[in-house]
Amino acid sequence: MTGLRWGILATGGIAHAFANDLRIAGLNLTAVGSRRRESAEAFAAEFGIRRAHSSYAALVDDPDVDIIYIASPHSRHHEHAMLALEAGRHVLIEKAVTLDAEEATAIQALAQSRGLLAMEAMWTRYLPHMVRVREIIAGGVLGDVRAVVADHTQSLPTDPAHRLNALELGGGALLDLGIYPVSFAWDILGTMAGIRAVGTVGPTGADTEAVIAATHSGGGVSSLIASSRAAGPNVAHVIGTRARIDIDAVWYTPASFRVTSTDGTLLEKYASETAGRGMQFQALAAEELVASGRTDSDLLPFGESVAIMRALDDIRAQLGVVYPQER
Ligand SMILES: NC(=O)c1ccc[n+]([C@@H]2O[C@H](COP(=O)([O-])OP(=O)(O)OC[C@H]3O[C@@H](n4cnc5c(N)ncnc54)[C@H](OP(=O)(O)O)[C@@H]3O)[C@@H](O)[C@H]2O)c1
């Protein structure tokens, strides 16, 4: 363990989950920053953090912080990541990494020019069951992988002011939920080559449902669903010519899976035994990268996060969702 000193930017829902997982993993949670002093102090008290800052600027300027975890709404990720990088801090940025590909490209350029790590907090990629899924595929057990099928569907608040529905905050099922199956299909099958998307747009102009069909550079296809209106199975399948992997609910969190051959023989059963929510694995990966002097993730290079944002831009255009920042 390198003992990177973590600073948490923003004190909302996911910041709490992440801080809890850092604590479970025994990592060094050094500081927190919030727009409001009371929130920073309450968060610091909850997690035993020594330094509470009443602005994001003060957090990134704290000389005792090495890496900033950015947990603000996606519409603010660009601004906050640039702030942290300008201050010389590495960044782990919540998904969706930005509102669009243009913003993500700017972060990549600044991180590269400063020699700092920029990494998207697509925690699913770093989970132990996903490590095993990739090993099985690389070992040829599935044969030629032809398809990925996955949903990320939840029944979430319909309040127009809620982050998920407010366009100004980057609301929409695609950027909050759909990014998981898109990133997963990308991981397994490679770049999305052709994309068709249809969906439903709610009263605020944010998408509430999206169905995505894509062809991939690796030759396979994917069929993906995101919904913030109704909870579905939340399972994923990787289908090959010799066998398939069925990942149980909730596939994007620590999950069990089965590998079954085309003749119905059970080839492997994987049971998940992960402490906490599972967000610590991406943090451990970030620590290892920095310790070995690298500034990009091998599991999810930032260039791939940018390319995924470009695909999400394309899907959003097909759904007819435009953020006010883009007008
Ligand atoms: N990895 C996951 O499983 C997961 C799950 C849920 C969400 N997320 C991602 O994490 C990010 C935050 O989501 P969340 O659910 O934690 O949101 P949330 O509960 O609404 O918290 C967001 C926090 O961002 C800060 N903030 C800065 N500018 C803001 C603004 N203009 N309006 C509102 N809040 C602002 C606030 O912290 P202060 O008041 O302390 O400044 C607020 O508490 C999103 O990008 C989301 O996609 C990831």
The ligand as a Gaussian input file, in Angstrom:
#p B3LYP/6-31G(d) Opt

LIG

0 1
 N      -20.450000       4.847000      -8.434000
 C      -21.739000       4.762000      -8.133000
 O      -22.260000       3.707000      -7.809000
 C      -22.567000       6.003000      -8.175000
 C      -23.821000       6.005000      -7.584000
 C      -24.528000       7.196000      -7.556000
 C      -23.997000       8.329000      -8.154000
 N      -22.774000       8.287000      -8.763000
 C      -22.203000       9.469000      -9.408000
 O      -21.680000      10.312000      -8.404000
 C      -21.950000      11.674000      -8.714000
 C      -22.730000      12.306000      -7.552000
 O      -23.914000      11.573000      -7.360000
 P      -24.670000      11.539000      -5.938000
 O      -25.764000      10.567000      -6.101000
 O      -23.711000      11.388000      -4.829000
 O      -25.293000      13.007000      -5.925000
 P      -25.819000      13.842000      -4.666000
 O      -26.193000      12.949000      -3.555000
 O      -26.799000      14.813000      -5.196000
 O      -24.508000      14.635000      -4.200000
 C      -23.804000      15.484000      -5.062000
 C      -22.947000      16.417000      -4.242000
 O      -22.243000      17.263000      -5.143000
 C      -22.014000      18.525000      -4.564000
 N      -22.417000      19.569000      -5.522000
 C      -21.574000      20.428000      -6.144000
 N      -22.227000      21.262000      -6.964000
 C      -23.521000      20.930000      -6.877000
 C      -24.692000      21.444000      -7.483000
 N      -24.642000      22.457000      -8.347000
 N      -25.864000      20.872000      -7.179000
 C      -25.918000      19.830000      -6.321000
 N      -24.832000      19.296000      -5.715000
 C      -23.647000      19.842000      -5.974000
 C      -22.798000      18.564000      -3.261000
 O      -21.854000      18.389000      -2.218000
 P      -21.501000      19.564000      -1.176000
 O      -22.821000      20.169000      -0.772000
 O      -20.799000      18.876000      -0.089000
 O      -20.619000      20.567000      -1.887000
 C      -23.716000      17.370000      -3.327000
 O      -23.931000      16.793000      -2.074000
 C      -22.699000      11.689000     -10.049000
 O      -21.788000      11.935000     -11.104000
 C      -23.250000      10.277000     -10.151000
 O      -23.380000       9.788000     -11.469000
 C      -22.063000       7.141000      -8.765000

